[in-house]
Amino acid sequence: MNADLVKKALEVVVNPNVLVNLISKRVRQLNSGGGRASRPLVADVANLGAADIALREIAEGKMGWEMPEIIALTHPTGKRRKRPQHWAKLQAAA
């Protein structure tokens, strides 16, 4: 992979973990062989590998993606939850 292309793509995506996932998915599409998704979205790809093509597509804004919304997790309160019966024996012994 070309380091300059990685830097340009990181300016667009910001999160390196997301960038790796985007590149790997696009490389799989490019290597799959048939269909519309396997054609490069950028011109002049004669001497580039699949990962470099994916990086150029991201850096030039040819590929889009959506970041999922972060949802706060909630834990059950356990107010109406039954406790296992052996817990009462353990508390009585202590």
N, CA, C and O atoms as CSV, one atom per row, in Angstrom:
chain,resi,resn,atom,element,x,y,z
A,1,MET,N,N,0.842,-1.187,0.000
A,1,MET,CA,C,0.000,0.000,0.000
A,1,MET,C,C,0.882,1.243,0.000
A,1,MET,O,O,1.946,1.276,0.618
A,2,ASN,N,N,0.427,2.221,-0.684
A,2,ASN,CA,C,1.135,3.494,-0.797
A,2,ASN,C,C,0.857,4.345,0.450
A,2,ASN,O,O,-0.300,4.591,0.791
A,3,ALA,N,N,1.911,4.788,1.121
A,3,ALA,CA,C,1.765,5.550,2.362
A,3,ALA,C,C,1.075,6.893,2.130
A,3,ALA,O,O,0.320,7.357,2.984
A,4,ASP,N,N,1.331,7.521,0.976
A,4,ASP,CA,C,0.680,8.799,0.669
A,4,ASP,C,C,-0.827,8.624,0.506
A,4,ASP,O,O,-1.613,9.460,0.952
A,5,LEU,N,N,-1.216,7.529,-0.138
A,5,LEU,CA,C,-2.650,7.266,-0.299
A,5,LEU,C,C,-3.308,6.986,1.050
A,5,LEU,O,O,-4.451,7.381,1.282
A,6,VAL,N,N,-2.592,6.313,1.927
A,6,VAL,CA,C,-3.136,6.031,3.265
A,6,VAL,C,C,-3.368,7.341,4.019
A,6,VAL,O,O,-4.405,7.509,4.661
A,7,LYS,N,N,-2.419,8.263,3.947
A,7,LYS,CA,C,-2.562,9.557,4.635
A,7,LYS,C,C,-3.745,10.342,4.082
A,7,LYS,O,O,-4.505,10.940,4.843
A,8,LYS,N,N,-3.904,10.341,2.752
A,8,LYS,CA,C,-5.026,11.068,2.143
A,8,LYS,C,C,-6.359,10.440,2.532
A,8,LYS,O,O,-7.331,11.149,2.794
A,9,ALA,N,N,-6.406,9.112,2.570
A,9,ALA,CA,C,-7.646,8.432,2.948
A,9,ALA,C,C,-7.961,8.655,4.425
A,9,ALA,O,O,-9.130,8.766,4.793
A,10,LEU,N,N,-6.937,8.723,5.274
A,10,LEU,CA,C,-7.169,8.975,6.705
A,10,LEU,C,C,-7.693,10.385,6.949
A,10,LEU,O,O,-8.389,10.620,7.936
A,11,GLU,N,N,-7.370,11.317,6.071
A,11,GLU,CA,C,-7.933,12.666,6.199
A,11,GLU,C,C,-9.432,12.648,5.968
A,11,GLU,O,O,-10.161,13.457,6.542
A,12,VAL,N,N,-9.894,11.732,5.133
A,12,VAL,CA,C,-11.320,11.630,4.823
A,12,VAL,C,C,-12.055,10.817,5.890
A,12,VAL,O,O,-13.112,11.230,6.367
A,13,VAL,N,N,-11.500,9.672,6.261
A,13,VAL,CA,C,-12.191,8.746,7.155
A,13,VAL,C,C,-11.930,9.046,8.622
A,13,VAL,O,O,-12.841,8.887,9.433
A,14,VAL,N,N,-10.744,9.469,8.998
A,14,VAL,CA,C,-10.296,9.836,10.331
A,14,VAL,C,C,-9.995,8.612,11.211
A,14,VAL,O,O,-8.915,8.551,11.799
A,15,ASN,N,N,-10.884,7.666,11.319
A,15,ASN,CA,C,-10.693,6.509,12.189
A,15,ASN,C,C,-9.966,5.405,11.409
A,15,ASN,O,O,-10.494,4.910,10.413
A,16,PRO,N,N,-8.758,5.011,11.848
A,16,PRO,CA,C,-8.014,3.994,11.098
A,16,PRO,C,C,-8.685,2.622,11.092
A,16,PRO,O,O,-8.533,1.870,10.130
A,17,ASN,N,N,-9.421,2.284,12.145
A,17,ASN,CA,C,-10.120,0.997,12.174
A,17,ASN,C,C,-11.213,0.942,11.125
A,17,ASN,O,O,-11.397,-0.083,10.469
A,18,VAL,N,N,-11.932,2.029,10.963
A,18,VAL,CA,C,-12.981,2.096,9.950
A,18,VAL,C,C,-12.352,2.049,8.558
A,18,VAL,O,O,-12.885,1.411,7.650
A,19,LEU,N,N,-11.221,2.728,8.399
A,19,LEU,CA,C,-10.533,2.723,7.106
A,19,LEU,C,C,-10.111,1.310,6.716
A,19,LEU,O,O,-10.265,0.918,5.559
A,20,VAL,N,N,-9.587,0.550,7.655
A,20,VAL,CA,C,-9.189,-0.827,7.367
A,20,VAL,C,C,-10.388,-1.658,6.928
A,20,VAL,O,O,-10.291,-2.445,5.986
A,21,ASN,N,N,-11.511,-1.484,7.606
A,21,ASN,CA,C,-12.712,-2.236,7.239
A,21,ASN,C,C,-13.219,-1.840,5.858
A,21,ASN,O,O,-13.626,-2.701,5.078
A,22,LEU,N,N,-13.199,-0.552,5.551
A,22,LEU,CA,C,-13.638,-0.096,4.235
A,22,LEU,C,C,-12.738,-0.645,3.136
A,22,LEU,O,O,-13.221,-1.106,2.102
A,23,ILE,N,N,-11.436,-0.593,3.362
A,23,ILE,CA,C,-10.498,-1.071,2.351
A,23,ILE,C,C,-10.659,-2.575,2.140
A,23,ILE,O,O,-10.681,-3.042,1.001
A,24,SER,N,N,-10.770,-3.322,3.213
A,24,SER,CA,C,-10.867,-4.778,3.063
A,24,SER,C,C,-12.143,-5.178,2.329
A,24,SER,O,O,-12.129,-6.095,1.508
A,25,LYS,N,N,-13.235,-4.497,2.621
A,25,LYS,CA,C,-14.481,-4.823,1.922
A,25,LYS,C,C,-14.382,-4.464,0.441
A,25,LYS,O,O,-14.836,-5.218,-0.419
A,26,ARG,N,N,-13.785,-3.308,0.151
A,26,ARG,CA,C,-13.664,-2.886,-1.245
A,26,ARG,C,C,-12.689,-3.774,-2.012
A,26,ARG,O,O,-12.915,-4.056,-3.189
A,27,VAL,N,N,-11.613,-4.220,-1.371
A,27,VAL,CA,C,-10.666,-5.124,-2.025
A,27,VAL,C,C,-11.355,-6.436,-2.369
A,27,VAL,O,O,-11.141,-6.982,-3.451
A,28,ARG,N,N,-12.187,-6.950,-1.455
A,28,ARG,CA,C,-12.945,-8.168,-1.754
A,28,ARG,C,C,-13.861,-7.962,-2.949
A,28,ARG,O,O,-13.993,-8.850,-3.791
A,29,GLN,N,N,-14.501,-6.788,-3.030
A,29,GLN,CA,C,-15.373,-6.502,-4.168
A,29,GLN,C,C,-14.581,-6.433,-5.463
A,29,GLN,O,O,-15.003,-6.978,-6.482
A,30,LEU,N,N,-13.436,-5.765,-5.426
A,30,LEU,CA,C,-12.624,-5.633,-6.632
A,30,LEU,C,C,-12.073,-6.979,-7.102
A,30,LEU,O,O,-11.944,-7.214,-8.303
A,31,ASN,N,N,-11.752,-7.847,-6.171
A,31,ASN,CA,C,-11.191,-9.146,-6.523
A,31,ASN,C,C,-12.240,-10.190,-6.868
A,31,ASN,O,O,-11.898,-11.271,-7.348
A,32,SER,N,N,-13.513,-9.885,-6.633
A,32,SER,CA,C,-14.561,-10.879,-6.869
A,32,SER,C,C,-14.713,-11.216,-8.348
A,32,SER,O,O,-15.131,-12.325,-8.682
A,33,GLY,N,N,-14.387,-10.300,-9.228
A,33,GLY,CA,C,-14.348,-10.643,-10.636
A,33,GLY,C,C,-15.487,-10.142,-11.490
A,33,GLY,O,O,-15.216,-9.573,-12.548
A,34,GLY,N,N,-16.706,-10.303,-11.124
A,34,GLY,CA,C,-17.790,-9.948,-12.026
A,34,GLY,C,C,-18.707,-8.899,-11.447
A,34,GLY,O,O,-18.717,-8.642,-10.243
A,35,GLY,N,N,-19.470,-8.306,-12.325
A,35,GLY,CA,C,-20.467,-7.350,-11.877
A,35,GLY,C,C,-19.964,-5.922,-11.821
A,35,GLY,O,O,-18.789,-5.632,-12.047
A,36,ARG,N,N,-20.883,-5.062,-11.517
A,36,ARG,CA,C,-20.604,-3.639,-11.513
A,36,ARG,C,C,-19.731,-3.202,-10.338
A,36,ARG,O,O,-18.945,-2.265,-10.471
A,37,ALA,N,N,-19.859,-3.869,-9.194
A,37,ALA,CA,C,-19.112,-3.485,-8.005
A,37,ALA,C,C,-17.626,-3.805,-8.120
A,37,ALA,O,O,-16.817,-3.288,-7.350
A,38,SER,N,N,-17.263,-4.658,-9.080
A,38,SER,CA,C,-15.865,-5.054,-9.182
A,38,SER,C,C,-15.053,-4.153,-10.109
A,38,SER,O,O,-13.858,-4.382,-10.294
A,39,ARG,N,N,-15.676,-3.143,-10.690
A,39,ARG,CA,C,-14.936,-2.203,-11.536
A,39,ARG,C,C,-14.434,-1.041,-10.694
A,39,ARG,O,O,-15.158,-0.544,-9.831
A,40,PRO,N,N,-13.188,-0.598,-10.937
A,40,PRO,CA,C,-12.659,0.551,-10.186
A,40,PRO,C,C,-13.443,1.826,-10.478
A,40,PRO,O,O,-13.888,2.048,-11.604
A,41,LEU,N,N,-13.605,2.646,-9.470
A,41,LEU,CA,C,-14.343,3.901,-9.608
A,41,LEU,C,C,-13.438,5.074,-9.974
A,41,LEU,O,O,-13.915,6.197,-10.137
A,42,VAL,N,N,-12.134,4.822,-10.105
A,42,VAL,CA,C,-11.176,5.866,-10.478
A,42,VAL,C,C,-10.482,5.463,-11.768
A,42,VAL,O,O,-10.412,4.283,-12.112
A,43,ALA,N,N,-9.971,6.463,-12.474
A,43,ALA,CA,C,-9.272,6.213,-13.733
A,43,ALA,C,C,-7.788,5.975,-13.478
A,43,ALA,O,O,-7.278,6.264,-12.396
A,44,ASP,N,N,-7.111,5.448,-14.478
A,44,ASP,CA,C,-5.664,5.240,-14.463
A,44,ASP,C,C,-5.236,4.354,-13.298
A,44,ASP,O,O,-4.553,4.801,-12.376
A,45,VAL,N,N,-5.648,3.099,-13.358
A,45,VAL,CA,C,-5.313,2.140,-12.307
A,45,VAL,C,C,-4.387,1.049,-12.837
A,45,VAL,O,O,-4.374,-0.064,-12.311
A,46,ALA,N,N,-3.623,1.358,-13.858
A,46,ALA,CA,C,-2.808,0.352,-14.544
A,46,ALA,C,C,-1.793,-0.319,-13.616
A,46,ALA,O,O,-1.674,-1.544,-13.642
A,47,ASN,N,N,-1.075,0.421,-12.816
A,47,ASN,CA,C,-0.013,-0.145,-11.989
A,47,ASN,C,C,-0.373,-0.198,-10.508
A,47,ASN,O,O,0.518,-0.295,-9.664
A,48,LEU,N,N,-1.641,-0.137,-10.183
A,48,LEU,CA,C,-2.066,-0.121,-8.787
A,48,LEU,C,C,-2.655,-1.467,-8.390
A,48,LEU,O,O,-3.304,-2.134,-9.195
A,49,GLY,N,N,-2.421,-1.856,-7.145
A,49,GLY,CA,C,-3.055,-3.050,-6.605
A,49,GLY,C,C,-4.461,-2.722,-6.124
A,49,GLY,O,O,-4.881,-1.565,-6.144
A,50,ALA,N,N,-5.177,-3.739,-5.698
A,50,ALA,CA,C,-6.561,-3.554,-5.268
A,50,ALA,C,C,-6.656,-2.638,-4.043
A,50,ALA,O,O,-7.572,-1.821,-3.953
A,51,ALA,N,N,-5.723,-2.767,-3.110
A,51,ALA,CA,C,-5.760,-1.922,-1.912
A,51,ALA,C,C,-5.493,-0.460,-2.265
A,51,ALA,O,O,-6.123,0.436,-1.704
A,52,ASP,N,N,-4.566,-0.214,-3.189
A,52,ASP,CA,C,-4.285,1.158,-3.608
A,52,ASP,C,C,-5.463,1.765,-4.368
A,52,ASP,O,O,-5.748,2.956,-4.239
A,53,ILE,N,N,-6.136,0.946,-5.149
A,53,ILE,CA,C,-7.340,1.429,-5.852
A,53,ILE,C,C,-8.400,1.822,-4.836
A,53,ILE,O,O,-9.030,2.871,-4.971
A,54,ALA,N,N,-8.606,0.980,-3.809
A,54,ALA,CA,C,-9.590,1.280,-2.764
A,54,ALA,C,C,-9.222,2.556,-2.019
A,54,ALA,O,O,-10.095,3.366,-1.705
A,55,LEU,N,N,-7.932,2.742,-1.732
A,55,LEU,CA,C,-7.488,3.954,-1.050
A,55,LEU,C,C,-7.728,5.195,-1.902
A,55,LEU,O,O,-8.166,6.222,-1.385
A,56,ARG,N,N,-7.449,5.113,-3.199
A,56,ARG,CA,C,-7.699,6.256,-4.080
A,56,ARG,C,C,-9.180,6.578,-4.166
A,56,ARG,O,O,-9.562,7.748,-4.193
A,57,GLU,N,N,-10.022,5.545,-4.210
A,57,GLU,CA,C,-11.466,5.774,-4.266
A,57,GLU,C,C,-11.950,6.498,-3.011
A,57,GLU,O,O,-12.791,7.393,-3.094
A,58,ILE,N,N,-11.429,6.118,-1.870
A,58,ILE,CA,C,-11.818,6.768,-0.618
A,58,ILE,C,C,-11.289,8.192,-0.575
A,58,ILE,O,O,-12.022,9.116,-0.222
A,59,ALA,N,N,-10.019,8.379,-0.932
A,59,ALA,CA,C,-9.399,9.710,-0.884
A,59,ALA,C,C,-10.065,10.685,-1.843
A,59,ALA,O,O,-10.162,11.874,-1.538
A,60,GLU,N,N,-10.528,10.209,-2.997
A,60,GLU,CA,C,-11.159,11.078,-3.982
A,60,GLU,C,C,-12.657,11.222,-3.771
A,60,GLU,O,O,-13.320,11.923,-4.536
A,61,GLY,N,N,-13.200,10.577,-2.756
A,61,GLY,CA,C,-14.619,10.724,-2.438
A,61,GLY,C,C,-15.535,9.928,-3.340
A,61,GLY,O,O,-16.718,10.253,-3.448
A,62,LYS,N,N,-15.032,8.905,-3.986
A,62,LYS,CA,C,-15.850,8.080,-4.886
A,62,LYS,C,C,-16.645,7.026,-4.125
A,62,LYS,O,O,-17.624,6.485,-4.640
A,63,MET,N,N,-16.224,6.742,-2.911
A,63,MET,CA,C,-16.888,5.739,-2.093
A,63,MET,C,C,-17.565,6.400,-0.913
A,63,MET,O,O,-16.983,7.285,-0.286
A,64,GLY,N,N,-18.758,5.998,-0.602
A,64,GLY,CA,C,-19.468,6.546,0.546
A,64,GLY,C,C,-19.705,5.486,1.603
A,64,GLY,O,O,-19.682,4.291,1.306
A,65,TRP,N,N,-19.931,5.916,2.835
A,65,TRP,CA,C,-20.226,5.025,3.949
A,65,TRP,C,C,-20.939,5.827,5.016
A,65,TRP,O,O,-20.935,7.058,5.002
A,66,GLU,N,N,-21.549,5.106,5.941
A,66,GLU,CA,C,-22.241,5.750,7.051
A,66,GLU,C,C,-21.712,5.172,8.351
A,66,GLU,O,O,-21.529,3.962,8.486
A,67,MET,N,N,-21.470,6.057,9.300
A,67,MET,CA,C,-21.079,5.611,10.632
A,67,MET,C,C,-22.360,5.383,11.431
A,67,MET,O,O,-23.232,6.252,11.451
A,68,PRO,N,N,-22.488,4.234,12.088
A,68,PRO,CA,C,-23.691,3.991,12.880
A,68,PRO,C,C,-23.741,4.912,14.090
A,68,PRO,O,O,-22.713,5.342,14.613
A,69,GLU,N,N,-24.943,5.196,14.512
A,69,GLU,CA,C,-25.145,6.049,15.678
A,69,GLU,C,C,-24.796,5.274,16.940
A,69,GLU,O,O,-25.162,4.107,17.077
A,70,ILE,N,N,-24.096,5.916,17.856
A,70,ILE,CA,C,-23.710,5.263,19.098
A,70,ILE,C,C,-24.885,5.329,20.069
A,70,ILE,O,O,-25.404,6.403,20.373
A,71,ILE,N,N,-25.289,4.165,20.544
A,71,ILE,CA,C,-26.426,4.068,21.457
A,71,ILE,C,C,-25.904,3.638,22.820
A,71,ILE,O,O,-25.151,2.671,22.936
A,72,ALA,N,N,-26.314,4.365,23.839
A,72,ALA,CA,C,-25.900,4.013,25.191
A,72,ALA,C,C,-26.581,2.719,25.627
A,72,ALA,O,O,-27.793,2.568,25.476
A,73,LEU,N,N,-25.804,1.798,26.164
A,73,LEU,CA,C,-26.351,0.532,26.612
A,73,LEU,C,C,-26.976,0.698,27.991
A,73,LEU,O,O,-26.470,1.446,28.828
A,74,THR,N,N,-28.062,0.004,28.214
A,74,THR,CA,C,-28.713,0.040,29.520
A,74,THR,C,C,-28.659,-1.351,30.133
A,74,THR,O,O,-28.783,-2.354,29.430
A,75,HIS,N,N,-28.479,-1.406,31.416
A,75,HIS,CA,C,-28.427,-2.674,32.125
A,75,HIS,C,C,-29.739,-2.873,32.860
A,75,HIS,O,O,-30.316,-1.909,33.362
A,76,PRO,N,N,-30.215,-4.094,32.932
A,76,PRO,CA,C,-31.450,-4.325,33.691
A,76,PRO,C,C,-31.225,-4.016,35.173
A,76,PRO,O,O,-30.153,-4.270,35.723
A,77,THR,N,N,-32.247,-3.471,35.792
A,77,THR,CA,C,-32.115,-3.072,37.197
A,77,THR,C,C,-32.208,-4.250,38.140
A,77,THR,O,O,-31.622,-4.219,39.222
A,78,GLY,N,N,-32.915,-5.268,37.765
A,78,GLY,CA,C,-33.008,-6.452,38.599
A,78,GLY,C,C,-33.950,-6.311,39.781
A,78,GLY,O,O,-33.859,-7.101,40.721
A,79,LYS,N,N,-34.853,-5.337,39.772
A,79,LYS,CA,C,-35.747,-5.128,40.906
A,79,LYS,C,C,-36.706,-6.299,41.086
A,79,LYS,O,O,-36.988,-6.706,42.213
A,80,ARG,N,N,-37.198,-6.832,39.999
A,80,ARG,CA,C,-38.178,-7.910,40.083
A,80,ARG,C,C,-37.554,-9.277,39.784
A,80,ARG,O,O,-38.258,-10.267,39.588
A,81,ARG,N,N,-36.266,-9.305,39.756
A,81,ARG,CA,C,-35.573,-10.536,39.427
A,81,ARG,C,C,-35.505,-11.445,40.652
A,81,ARG,O,O,-35.237,-10.989,41.763
A,82,LYS,N,N,-35.748,-12.720,40.436
A,82,LYS,CA,C,-35.646,-13.689,41.521
A,82,LYS,C,C,-34.187,-14.067,41.696
A,82,LYS,O,O,-33.465,-14.288,40.724
A,83,ARG,N,N,-33.768,-14.138,42.944
A,83,ARG,CA,C,-32.406,-14.550,43.229
A,83,ARG,C,C,-32.354,-16.071,43.343
A,83,ARG,O,O,-33.318,-16.694,43.786
A,84,PRO,N,N,-31.262,-16.653,42.955
A,84,PRO,CA,C,-31.143,-18.110,43.121
A,84,PRO,C,C,-31.264,-18.487,44.602
A,84,PRO,O,O,-30.826,-17.743,45.479
A,85,GLN,N,N,-31.851,-19.625,44.860
A,85,GLN,CA,C,-32.128,-20.023,46.242
A,85,GLN,C,C,-30.858,-20.290,47.030
A,85,GLN,O,O,-30.863,-20.128,48.250
A,86,HIS,N,N,-29.790,-20.685,46.396
A,86,HIS,CA,C,-28.572,-20.958,47.149
A,86,HIS,C,C,-27.930,-19.664,47.674
A,86,HIS,O,O,-27.071,-19.728,48.553
A,87,TRP,N,N,-28.323,-18.510,47.162
A,87,TRP,CA,C,-27.791,-17.243,47.665
A,87,TRP,C,C,-28.248,-17.013,49.116
A,87,TRP,O,O,-27.487,-16.493,49.932
A,88,ALA,N,N,-29.480,-17.397,49.428
A,88,ALA,CA,C,-29.985,-17.213,50.794
A,88,ALA,C,C,-29.180,-18.044,51.772
A,88,ALA,O,O,-28.920,-17.592,52.887
A,89,LYS,N,N,-28.780,-19.240,51.390
A,89,LYS,CA,C,-27.976,-20.114,52.261
A,89,LYS,C,C,-26.594,-19.502,52.480
A,89,LYS,O,O,-26.057,-19.563,53.585
A,90,LEU,N,N,-26.016,-18.911,51.428
A,90,LEU,CA,C,-24.699,-18.303,51.547
A,90,LEU,C,C,-24.736,-17.073,52.464
A,90,LEU,O,O,-23.809,-16.866,53.247
A,91,GLN,N,N,-25.794,-16.255,52.379
A,91,GLN,CA,C,-25.902,-15.070,53.217
A,91,GLN,C,C,-26.148,-15.454,54.667
A,91,GLN,O,O,-25.645,-14.784,55.569
A,92,ALA,N,N,-26.908,-16.515,54.916
A,92,ALA,CA,C,-27.209,-16.954,56.271
A,92,ALA,C,C,-25.934,-17.502,56.941
A,92,ALA,O,O,-25.731,-17.319,58.141
A,93,ALA,N,N,-25.088,-18.167,56.161
A,93,ALA,CA,C,-23.862,-18.741,56.707
A,93,ALA,C,C,-22.839,-17.659,57.043
A,93,ALA,O,O,-21.982,-17.870,57.901
A,94,ALA,N,N,-22.914,-16.531,56.397
A,94,ALA,CA,C,-21.922,-15.477,56.619
A,94,ALA,C,C,-22.232,-14.639,57.792
A,94,ALA,O,O,-21.485,-13.711,58.102
